[in-house]
Amino acid sequence: MTTRRRSQADRDEMTVEIGYALLSAFFLGAVVFATIAGPAAVWHLPRAVEKFLVVAGVVIAGVLAVIRVIHVLWHHGNRQP
């Protein structure tokens, strides 16, 4: 942690990095959710299986999205001088 004042360029860079982290996490979460829960929307499966696939998709996609945000921001923080 540093106590130096950040320039406008540093603040803008961090804003862009946060936006990238959130956007890439959203995309990853959407792809993972569609992959896991997609069969429930396409095929006629038993109700319990459909519910399990949707819940599993939401949980796994959410966890991976959070991990993605942490990963991107952690690496950005380590690149700073």
Wavefront OBJ file of the C-alpha trace (Angstrom):
o trace
v 0.000 0.000 0.000
v 1.306 3.380 -0.904
v 0.367 6.829 0.331
v 1.287 8.729 -2.825
v -1.405 10.679 -4.642
v -2.623 9.012 -7.791
v -2.667 10.932 -11.029
v -5.761 11.192 -13.181
v -4.187 8.706 -15.595
v -3.728 6.184 -12.762
v -7.355 6.593 -11.699
v -8.557 6.252 -15.289
v -6.443 3.127 -15.741
v -7.968 1.562 -12.641
v -11.473 2.463 -13.820
v -10.842 0.759 -17.153
v -9.365 -2.277 -15.406
v -12.404 -2.591 -13.121
v -14.711 -2.297 -16.134
v -12.737 -4.986 -17.967
v -12.821 -7.253 -14.917
v -16.588 -6.900 -14.541
v -17.319 -7.280 -18.253
v -15.126 -10.361 -18.648
v -16.628 -11.856 -15.458
v -20.144 -11.271 -16.800
v -19.234 -12.913 -20.110
v -17.604 -15.890 -18.365
v -20.602 -16.288 -16.063
v -23.046 -16.157 -18.981
v -21.130 -18.760 -20.980
v -20.775 -21.095 -17.997
v -24.441 -20.702 -17.045
v -25.574 -21.351 -20.623
v -23.341 -24.407 -20.838
v -24.612 -25.942 -17.612
v -28.266 -24.879 -17.660
v -28.685 -24.939 -21.438
v -29.805 -28.568 -21.661
v -32.702 -27.775 -19.302
v -33.964 -25.205 -21.804
v -33.497 -27.422 -24.854
v -34.614 -30.877 -23.740
v -37.591 -32.026 -21.711
v -35.925 -33.315 -18.575
v -37.463 -34.286 -15.246
v -38.332 -31.234 -13.149
v -35.762 -32.075 -10.457
v -32.977 -32.351 -13.050
v -33.961 -29.039 -14.652
v -33.952 -27.299 -11.275
v -30.598 -28.856 -10.370
v -29.024 -27.725 -13.656
v -30.283 -24.157 -13.244
v -29.170 -23.909 -9.605
v -25.793 -25.496 -10.392
v -25.374 -23.116 -13.327
v -26.112 -20.059 -11.205
v -23.809 -21.125 -8.379
v -20.871 -22.170 -10.543
v -21.202 -19.158 -12.861
v -21.342 -16.792 -9.885
v -18.312 -18.319 -8.205
v -16.283 -18.255 -11.418
v -17.293 -14.647 -12.109
v -16.108 -13.556 -8.666
v -12.855 -15.473 -9.128
v -12.393 -13.764 -12.517
v -12.804 -10.283 -11.023
v -10.352 -11.076 -8.222
v -7.863 -12.564 -10.684
v -7.920 -9.587 -13.065
v -7.671 -6.970 -10.321
v -4.996 -8.913 -8.431
v -2.810 -9.100 -11.536
v -3.400 -5.422 -12.264
v -2.323 -4.537 -8.730
v 0.839 -6.605 -9.042
v 1.820 -4.818 -12.283
v 1.824 -1.432 -10.579
v 5.290 -0.051 -9.714
l 1 2 3 4 5 6 7 8 9 10 11 12 13 14 15 16 17 18 19 20 21 22 23 24 25 26 27 28 29 30 31 32 33 34 35 36 37 38 39 40 41 42 43 44 45 46 47 48 49 50 51 52 53 54 55 56 57 58 59 60 61 62 63 64 65 66 67 68 69 70 71 72 73 74 75 76 77 78 79 80 81
